[in-house]
C-alpha cells in the first residue's frame, strides 16, 4: 500500500487537515444521529459514538458476556438506538443476542464473507425487521 505524499506536502497543510477534522461541521450530513459504530473482533470490540454523547467517544470492550452487557449499557446511556456493525466472522452473534434484548437496532456490514452475510441478513430480518 502506498501513501500519496502530495497529501501531506508541508506542515501548514497538515495543520489545516487537522483543523478540518476537529471542526464542528465536517461537511457530512448526519443520517442517524442516535447511532454508534462497532468493529467486531475475535478478542475485542471497538465502539464509537458521536463525540457530544460521551467524554470518551471511542471505547474498547472485551468479548466476555459481562463486557458485552457493559457495552450495551454504555450505548443505552449515550442515547444510541442504532448500531452499525462491521464483522467478518461469527463474533457478532453474542452482541446481537444482547442488543435485541435491550432494543438496539442493527445495521450490518460484512464485506468479504458472502455466506455469513446472507445468513446474518436473513437472521436480522426475521428477528428485528432490519
Helices and strands as residue ranges (DSSP letters): G 5-8, H 11-22, E 35-40, E 44-48, G 51-53, E 58-62, H 65-77, E 82-86, H 92-102, E 105-109, H 114-128
